[in-house]
Amino acid sequence: MACNGGVNDRPVGELLREWRRRRKLSQLDLAIQADVSSRHVSFVETGRTMPSSAMVLHLAEQLAVPLRERNRLLVAAGHAPVYRQTPPDDPDMTRVRAALEQLVRAHAPYPAVAVDRRWNLLLANDSFTAFLAAIDKKLLTAPINLMRLGLTPGGLAIRNLEQVRGYLLPRLARQAAASGDPALHQLYDELVAQGPVDTTPPDPADIALPIHIHHRGTDLTFLTTITTFGTAFDITLEEVAVETYLPADERTMRYFTEARGTFA
């Protein structure tokens, strides 16, 4: 089992206070939510009370702390971590990877990928891989990052890039704040530095933000969905997401259905 950050050099109370503030809750808010006294929350945060493992997990649940960070909280409080981080070559993860591959392939003929918590590409079906042929080779150095592919010059030929940046970058900022992952903060800073973020409100007539990609001389339009494992107890599994691209118009649907079997 592994914890973020290796050796903990910060007390559990300080870490919990940081998560509480990140969630914009007062001590009273958290106490009411967790059904404990605000005095107890205060004592835990100031180090006057060392919480039991059950209390650490209870407070972490109320604060929606990611599993990786829950282990860190447990270790900081002097307890053993309880959430596994399964190595990729473990038999259990092999079965999960096989299921992910099946899910990604089953979305054919439309594009689909699996990514980790930092948007690094884990799996892609042939329809998505076909997009990579026209991408700047510098962006294809491992680990290939889906956010960089979409928002960096030389990446995917997104025709409504300003709109997509205006949607994805605030979302990435929220993800970085919610997870506390410094790598996501760095990714956000890198991408936001490439240009202004469009703050134009969405068209009220739209049901979702379409992504327009120019590919092989054809303008394709997609809507995207994100699927995660909602009941995961394993760190590795919790941090995996599958993104699927759905055709948003007849032309895009026809392009892929007529080209079925030609992507490789």
Secondary structure, DSSP 4 states (H G I P E B T S, - for coil): ---TTSS--S-HHHHHHHHHHHTT--HHHHHHHHTS-HHHHHHHHHTSS---HHHHHHHHHHTT--HHHHHHHHHHTT----SB---TTSHHHHHHHHHHHHHHHHTTTS-EEEE-TT-BEEEE-HHHHGGGGGS-GGGGSSSPBHHHHHHSTTSS-BTTHHHHHHHHHHHHHHHHHHH--HHHHHHHHHHHTTSPPP-PPPPTT-SS--EEEEETTEEEEEEEEEEE-TT--BHHHHT-EEEEEEE-SHHHHHHHHHTTT---
